[in-house]
Amino acid sequence: MILPDPPWALPPDELMLNTSSVHIWFARLDVEETRQQYFQASLSQDERRRAEKFSFDRHRDFFMSGRGMLRHILGRYLQVEPASIRFEYNAFGKPSLEPSSGRRPLFFNMAHSNDHALFAFTLDGAVGVDIESIRDDIQIEQTGALVFSEGELATLLELPAAQQHHTFSHSGHGKRPLLKVWARD
């Protein structure tokens, strides 16, 4: 699915998730300095230390914006202050909310590519989301082998070379991000 033009509508003031639903949020990570400071103020010490390890200011800022946005969105769903949210991490570093008695689990996932981020939230179990900036320099066969089944890759490679990039990224523009969402039963 290609992100729509114009941008998505703003969410309602009160956020409520129902069972069998997934909420998807799209955001730009290149925010102005005052908003960056606002998001940074909600980060944990661990997240701030992690941000300081980035070599480039741009990447550090994107990390802090993304993590701050995640905390603020979660805070709205949970009706808590963003800075009070505590994460635990799996072996691969993927965050989840620390379990809390009396609160139904809220599952989420975040992905980012360049200055875009995508967030998914559900009550029903593990959810995943992915976003990739569309690039014309992708090596179709090599990259396709990582993301497609053998049959899908074979079908893609049977296309004329001029159509392969277009088909691979579902867009002829090469500018807008491509997104994918999935959830487990």
C-alpha positions in Angstrom: 0.0 0.0 0.0 1.4 3.4 -0.9 0.8 6.2 1.6 -1.9 8.6 0.4 -1.5 12.1 -0.8 -2.7 14.4 1.0 -1.6 13.3 4.5 -3.8 11.2 6.7 -6.3 12.9 9.0 -5.5 13.7 12.6 -6.7 11.3 15.2 -9.6 12.0 17.5 -8.9 13.5 21.0 -10.0 10.3 22.8 -8.3 7.1 21.6 -10.1 3.8 22.1 -9.1 0.5 20.7 -11.6 -2.3 20.3 -10.9 -6.0 19.9 -10.3 -7.0 16.3 -9.0 -3.6 15.3 -5.6 -2.2 14.6 -4.8 1.5 14.6 -2.1 2.7 12.2 -0.3 6.0 12.8 2.0 7.7 10.2 4.4 10.5 11.2 7.3 12.5 9.9 10.3 12.4 12.2 11.9 15.6 11.0 10.2 17.9 13.6 11.0 21.4 14.6 13.3 21.9 17.6 10.6 22.8 20.1 8.7 19.6 19.3 11.9 17.6 19.4 12.5 18.9 23.0 9.0 18.1 23.9 9.4 14.5 22.8 12.9 14.2 24.3 11.5 15.2 27.7 9.4 12.1 27.9 12.3 9.7 27.2 13.8 7.4 29.8 17.5 7.6 30.8 18.1 4.4 28.9 16.5 5.9 25.7 18.6 9.1 26.1 21.8 7.0 26.5 20.9 5.0 23.4 20.2 8.2 21.4 23.7 9.6 22.4 25.3 6.5 20.7 24.2 7.7 17.2 27.0 9.2 15.2 24.9 11.6 13.2 22.7 14.3 14.7 20.0 13.6 12.1 19.7 9.9 13.2 19.8 10.8 16.9 17.0 13.3 16.3 14.9 10.8 14.4 15.3 8.2 17.1 14.3 10.7 19.8 11.3 11.9 17.8 10.2 8.4 17.1 10.5 7.2 20.6 8.9 10.3 22.0 6.0 10.0 19.6 5.6 6.3 20.5 5.4 7.3 24.2 2.9 10.1 23.6 0.6 7.8 21.5 0.8 5.0 24.1 0.1 7.6 26.8 -3.1 8.6 25.1 -4.3 5.0 24.8 -3.3 4.2 28.4 -4.3 7.6 29.8 -1.0 8.0 31.5 1.9 10.5 31.3 4.3 9.5 28.5 7.3 9.6 30.8 5.7 7.1 33.1 5.6 4.3 30.5 8.1 1.5 31.1 9.3 -0.9 28.5 10.8 -4.3 28.6 12.8 -5.6 25.6 13.1 -9.0 24.0 16.3 -10.7 22.9 16.3 -8.6 19.7 15.7 -5.3 21.4 12.0 -5.0 20.5 10.2 -3.1 23.1 6.9 -4.0 24.7 5.0 -2.6 27.6 5.9 -3.9 31.1 2.9 -6.0 32.3 0.6 -4.1 34.6 -2.1 -5.6 36.8 -5.6 -4.4 36.1 -4.7 -3.3 32.6 -5.4 -5.2 29.4 -2.2 -5.8 27.3 -1.7 -3.3 24.5 0.5 -4.5 21.7 2.4 -2.2 19.4 5.1 -2.0 16.7 7.0 0.8 15.2 9.1 1.1 12.0 10.9 4.0 10.4 12.7 4.7 7.2 14.5 8.0 6.7 12.3 10.7 8.1 9.0 8.7 8.2 7.6 6.5 10.9 4.7 4.1 11.1 3.1 2.8 14.3 0.6 0.0 14.8 -1.5 -0.6 18.0 -3.9 -3.4 18.9 -5.3 -5.3 21.8 -5.4 -8.7 20.0 -1.8 -9.8 20.1 1.5 -9.3 18.2 1.4 -6.8 15.4 4.0 -5.8 12.9 4.4 -2.8 10.7 7.1 -1.9 8.1 7.8 1.1 6.1 10.5 1.5 3.4 11.5 4.5 1.4 11.2 3.6 -2.3 14.6 3.6 -4.0 15.6 3.2 -7.6 19.0 1.7 -6.7 17.7 -1.5 -5.1 19.2 -4.7 -6.5 16.0 -6.5 -7.3 17.2 -10.1 -7.3 19.3 -9.8 -4.1 16.9 -7.8 -2.0 13.8 -9.7 -3.4 15.3 -12.9 -2.2 15.1 -11.6 1.3 11.5 -10.4 1.2 9.7 -12.6 -1.4 8.9 -16.3 -1.7 10.7 -18.1 -4.4 7.6 -18.0 -6.6 7.0 -14.3 -6.1 10.7 -13.5 -6.9 10.5 -15.7 -10.0 7.4 -13.9 -11.2 9.0 -10.5 -10.5 12.2 -11.5 -12.5 10.1 -12.6 -15.5 8.9 -9.0 -16.0 10.8 -6.7 -18.4 13.6 -5.0 -16.6 11.9 -1.6 -16.9 8.9 -2.9 -14.9 10.8 -4.7 -12.1 11.5 -1.7 -9.9 8.0 -0.3 -10.4 6.5 -3.7 -9.4 8.9 -4.3 -6.6 8.0 -1.0 -4.9 4.4 -0.6 -6.1 5.1 2.9 -7.2 6.5 4.7 -10.2 7.3 7.8 -8.3 10.2 6.6 -6.2 9.5 9.3 -3.6 6.7 8.2 -1.2 7.2 5.4 1.4 5.7 1.9 1.0 4.1 0.4 4.0 3.1 -3.1 5.1 1.1 -4.2 8.1 0.5 -7.6 9.5 -1.0 -9.2 12.6 -0.9 -12.7 14.0 -4.1 -14.7 14.8 
